[in-house]
């Protein structure tokens, strides 16, 4: 991560080449085939206001699809950092797919998923581990974490969990069919919040003060 930030600070003012909506800040090898720009080796680009680094990267000017592979790091406008083995996105990051994705938010909350699909700008994560408690003890062990079958992460609004299990020291202690909280870049709601009530056949009676 430090290497990534150091490289960015040295090169962000001096892009070496441009291709449509992508600015290539660094690449050991750059090749142009038809409408596709192919970069290899310490690739660093700016695409749709996001900073992306990877071992290999390609960008199709016709489809506006970017593919990154190997040690992928993405830094978005809200301060979230995404780490993945591979990352494919369309224009404006409204659609795409990522493998072995890890998300770290500005408040150090962590989400990890083996498979992620991006739909309408939302990250749909499968088999997710969530914790804001990184190295909560002196030994570096986690005191608690949340495991969920499906998580919807929206960088600009809320994160929701379905079929979530709370674990304390790796021991399951609580199950909830649904859970939601605001993203770290938003101001928390305060004061008296009037709760709302709902009744559904799948989850039964529920109330919320979001």
N, C-alpha and C positions, 0 to 999 in steps of 0.2 A: 504493500500500500504506500509506504514512504517513497519507494522507487517511482511509483506511478505519479505521485504528487510532485516529486522533484522534476521528473521529465516534463510534466505539464507546465510547471512554472518557467522552464527554460524555453519551451517551444510554442506556447499558446499565442505569442505575438507574431510568430513567423511561420505560418502555414506554407508547406512546400508545394502543394498543388490543390486543385479544386475539381470536384466532379458533381455537378448539379447541386443538390442540397447538402452535400458532405464536404467538409474541409479536412484534408489529410495533413496532420501536424507532423507525423513521423512514420516512416516505414523503410525497412532495409531494402525491400524490393517492391516495386510498383509496376504492374502490367495492365494494359488496356486491351480487352478483347471484345469486339463488337460494342455492346453498350455496357459491358461489365468492367469495373475497376477491381483488380485483384492486388491485395497487399499482403506481404509476408514479413515477419520479423519485427518485434517491438512496435506493433501498429498502434497509433494513437490518432483518433479522429474526433471531430465534433459533428454530430448529426442530430438535427431537430433539437438544438440547444442542450444536448446531452453529451457528456464526454465519455468516450468508449476506448478502452485499450484491450488488445488481444494478441495472441501469437499470429493468427491469420484472420483476414477479413476480406469480404467482397461486397460490392455494391452495384446493383443493377439500376442504371439510370432510367430504364423504361418502366420498371415496376416500382421503383423506390424501395426495394427490399434490401436490407443490410443483413449479412450473415457474418457472425464472428465465432471463432472457435479457438479454444485453448486459453486458459487463464483469463477469461473475460471479466472485465470490471466496467460497470456502467455507473456514472454519477449523474443524477437528474437535478432539475432546477430546485426541488424542494429539500435537497440535502440527503436523500436516500442513496445508498450505495448497494449495487447488485453485483454478486459474484456468481459465475456460472461456468460450466464446461463448454457449453455452446449457447448462442443467443441469436435468434432470428426475429427481426421486426420489420413492419411496414412503416410507411410515412406517418409521422406524428405519434409513433409508438402506440397506435390504436389496436394493432393486431400483431401476433407473433407467437413464439414458442421458446422456452428455455429448458435446459437439462441441468439437474443438480444445482438449483438456484438457491442462493442465500441472500437475504435482504437484511441490511442494517440501517435502521432509521436514525435521524439526528439525535434522538434520546437514548440510543444504544439498544433499542429493542431489536430482537433477532427473530427472523422467520427462516426456516429451512424446508425445502421441498425437492423431491427427486424430479418432479414433472410440473411444469407451469405452462398454461396457455393464456395468452393476452387477448382479451375480447373487449372492444370498445374502451380501451385504456385501463381496464381492470385486470389484475393478475389473479387467475384462478389456479390455486395451488392444491395439489393432491398429497395426502399423507404428510401432514405438516407438523413440525415441532416449533413451538413459539416460547420465548422467554425474554423478559426484560431483566432477568437476574443473572447476568454473565459474571462468573467468578464471584458468587455471593459470599463465599466463605474464604477463610485464609488459605485453604488448600486448593482453591480454584474450582471446587465442586459446585454444581448447581443445587440450590435448595428446592427449587420448584420449576416446573415447566408445564406447558399445555400441549397436548397432542390432539390433532383434529383430522378427520378424514378429508374435509374440504374447507379451504379458506379463500375468501375473496378479499384481496388487498387493493384498495384504491388509494394511490399516493396523495390524492387531494381531498379525501373525505373520511371514509370509515374502513375499518377492517372487521369482517364478520367471520364467525366460526360455526361450523355445523358438526354435530356429534363430537363434542370436545371432551377430553378427559384431563383433569388436573392431577398432576403427579407431584408428590413431595418426596424428595430423595428416592426417586424412581418407584415410589409406591402409589398406585392409583387411589385418590381420596375423594374425588367428586366427578360426576358426569353431568353435562348439560347439553341439550339438543341444539341450543342456539346461544351465541354470545356475540356482542358487538362493542367496539370502542372507537373513538375518533383517532384519526391519524395524528402523529406526533407534531406535525407542522401547524395544526389548527389550535386555536385557543379553546381551552376547556370551557364548558358551560358552567355557570355558577349561579348562586342564589337559589330561590325556591323554584323548583321545576315541577310543573303539574304533570302527573303521570298519565299515560294513556293506556287503555285496556283493550284486549283483543281475545277472541275465542276462535280456535281453528280445530278442525277434526284431527289433524296430525299431531300438533303439539299441545292441544288443550288450552287452558286459560293462561294468559300472560299479561304482564304490564311492563311499561317502559317509561323512563324519565329522561331519555335522550333528547 
